[in-house]
Amino acid sequence: MKQHTKTLTLAIMVVLAIVFAGTCCATAMEKVNINTATLEQLMTLDRVGPKYAQRIIDYREHVEPFKKPEDIMKVKGIGKKTWEANKDRIVV
């Protein structure tokens, strides 16, 4: 009986780990339209916190909409490393 309980507990932990990992990975792979994304959506990008997310919003609203994904590097503080980390997820 004791072994059965340990096996069941382990099985539940594995299932929860798979579900949690799947949710995280799905969010990490979603495309982000930098012309329409909310602050929270922009923050799902690697290396983008609330300050940079707000700068992206300010740029598209006060300067111009982004014409191509790599234009995100026109935003102060967003450079090549951030672009490289997110280039597969950013769309316009």
C-alpha positions in Angstrom: 0.0 0.0 0.0 2.8 2.4 0.9 4.5 1.8 -2.5 1.3 2.4 -4.3 0.8 5.8 -2.6 4.4 6.8 -3.5 3.9 5.8 -7.2 0.6 7.7 -7.3 2.1 10.8 -5.8 5.0 10.7 -8.3 2.6 10.2 -11.2 0.5 13.3 -10.1 3.7 15.4 -9.8 4.8 14.4 -13.3 1.4 15.3 -14.8 1.4 18.6 -13.0 5.0 19.4 -14.2 4.0 18.5 -17.8 0.9 20.7 -17.7 2.8 23.6 -16.1 5.7 23.4 -18.6 3.2 23.2 -21.5 1.5 26.4 -20.3 4.8 28.3 -20.0 6.1 27.1 -23.4 2.8 28.0 -25.1 3.0 31.6 -23.7 6.7 31.8 -24.7 5.9 30.8 -28.3 2.9 33.1 -28.9 3.5 35.9 -31.5 3.4 39.4 -30.2 2.2 42.2 -32.5 4.2 45.2 -31.4 1.7 47.6 -32.9 -1.3 46.3 -31.0 0.0 44.4 -27.9 -0.9 45.5 -24.4 1.8 46.2 -21.8 1.3 42.8 -20.4 1.6 41.0 -23.7 4.8 43.0 -24.5 6.2 41.9 -21.1 6.0 38.2 -22.2 8.9 39.0 -24.6 12.4 38.0 -23.3 14.3 41.0 -21.8 11.2 43.2 -21.8 9.9 44.5 -18.5 7.3 47.1 -17.7 9.6 50.1 -18.5 10.6 48.8 -22.0 7.0 47.6 -22.7 5.8 51.2 -22.0 8.5 52.6 -24.3 7.4 50.4 -27.1 3.8 51.6 -26.6 4.9 55.2 -26.4 7.0 54.9 -29.6 4.1 53.4 -31.7 1.7 56.0 -30.4 3.8 59.1 -30.4 6.5 58.5 -33.1 5.1 56.0 -35.7 3.7 52.5 -35.9 6.3 49.8 -36.5 6.7 48.9 -40.2 8.7 45.8 -39.7 9.5 43.6 -36.6 13.1 44.7 -36.4 12.0 48.3 -36.0 11.6 47.5 -32.3 15.3 48.4 -32.1 14.4 52.0 -32.7 13.0 52.1 -29.2 15.5 53.5 -26.6 17.0 50.6 -24.7 15.9 47.9 -27.0 18.9 46.6 -28.9 20.3 43.7 -30.8 20.2 41.3 -27.9 16.5 41.8 -27.2 15.8 41.6 -30.9 17.7 38.3 -31.3 16.0 36.8 -28.2 12.5 37.6 -29.7 12.8 37.8 -33.4 10.7 34.6 -33.9 7.9 36.0 -31.8 7.6 39.7 -32.9 5.2 40.6 -35.7 3.6 43.8 -37.0 
